[in-house]
Amino acid sequence: MRLLMLFTLFLLAGCQAEARPPATLFDYQLHDPQGQPLSLDQAARRLAGADVVMVGELHGHQAVHRFQAELLARLLNQPRPMALAMEQFSRDRQAVLDDYLAGKLGEDAFIERSKAWPGYRSDYRPLIELARQAGIEVLAANAPRHIVRCIGRKGPDYLNRLPADHRAWVAERLTLVDDGYKARFMAARHHGQAPSEFQFAAQTSWDDTMAESIDRYLQAHPGQRVMLTVGRFHIGDGLGTAQRLQLRAPQLKIALIYPVTPSEAPAAAPLWSLKVGALPIARLANEPLPSFTVGESGC
């Protein structure tokens, strides 16, 4: 896969940033694919040639969300126009997002109508406000959760039952082949159970929809670039959303930034590693799994 390997285009120029382990959950240290630590300004200069920058996240990790906002601010200072794409908003909420960016909604109404994630104010508000101040577009890149849930229950053929306007909220083509991403997903455990083929179809519907959203935007806006915020599983090993975008648009130069905690190995090249502090243990071994429901009926 032709992912962007910016370190082959730019030799290390100037002094490298001093590598420092994260001291608090707000701190981070970025390393390029060769493992060299970089300051944020150095990284932004090295990323200037990328058509797409995908910043993986550990959802709710303060350092990752701080990094996303600080990187976006640096990229906005560069001359090349750009847009922000977000996993955290789905296509059916694009008009609500546009209204907020245009000043037609207050924040409370925006959060309610867009079905913003619970941590919006702490995690994603800085990104949206940067975009609004800069006057750039924000892509509600993802597929709606209620449709994805029904794909997981009924299979990908469920999409054929949707009216045309709802069908357009999910990628036209789903990648259902037995590739590396499917193998990684099927090897995982979900609430203690092995996933099904239908559940993989639901998973890739997110990836394919985000990839398609970015591809369509760049086709309509040649010369621009996109920064995507997305959970790190979706770009791990260069698979998922990254792979599906590259298959649609092989000419794109894609840079991937993957967060890692102290107990984890750095991401393999061509991914960049964002080193952050470890989060608290969510659940001890003797504690039960959280309750899980498939949601309300209606598929």
C-alpha positions, 0 to 999 in steps of 0.5 A: 500500500502506497502510504506516505513515507515522508521520512524518505522525502525529507532528511532530518533537518535541524535539531531533533526534539528531545525525547521526553516521556509523558509526565501527565495525561496531557503530555505527549511526544511525537516520533516519526516513522524512523523513531526520531522525536519531533517537536510539533512545529517540525512535525507540521513542516514534515506533514505539509506534503501529505494529502491526508493526515489521519490522527488515531486516538484513544477515545477520551485520552487528554493528551491525544485530544490536545495533540489533535487540536495543536496539530490542526492549529499548525496545519491551518497556519500553512498556505495549503487549504484544508478541511477537517474530517471527523469519525465523531459525526455521521453523514446524516448530521452534516447539515447540523454541523454546517449550521453550527459552523455558520453561527446558526445554532448555539452550542447546546442545540448543536450538541443535541441535534448532532448527537455529539459524543458524550465527551464533546466539550472536553475532547472535540470542542477545540477542534470544531472551534478552530475550524469555525474560526478558520472558516474551513469545512468539517466533514461529518465523515462517518456512517450513522450508528443506527444503520451500522447497528442494523448491518451488524444484526441483519448483514450488509444486505440490510442496506438494500432495504433503505430509501435512497436518501438513507442509503447515501449515508453509508459508503456505496461499496463495502470492503468485505474481502478476507484482508488483513483488516478483517483478520485483525478484527475477527481475532479480537473479542467483543464483550467476550465473544468472537465477532461474526461476519455481520459484525465485520460488515458493520465495522467496515461500513464505518471505515469505508464510509469515512474513506469514501467521505474523504475521497469524495471531498478531495475529488470535489476540492482538488489541491486541498488536504484533509485531517481526520480524527479517528479511533486508532483501531481504524488505522492500525498497521495501515489498515482499516480506513487508511487502506480503504481510502488508498484503494479508492485513491492510490495517488493520495499521500497519506500520513498516519499518526498512531498513539501508543502508551508506555507498555506498547511498542511503537507503531511500525513504519510508515506510521508515526508514533504518538507516545502518551501516558497510560490510562487507568485500568478500566476494569479489574480481572474480577469485575464483570463486563459492562452491560451490553445491549444491541440497542432498540429494534427498528431494522 
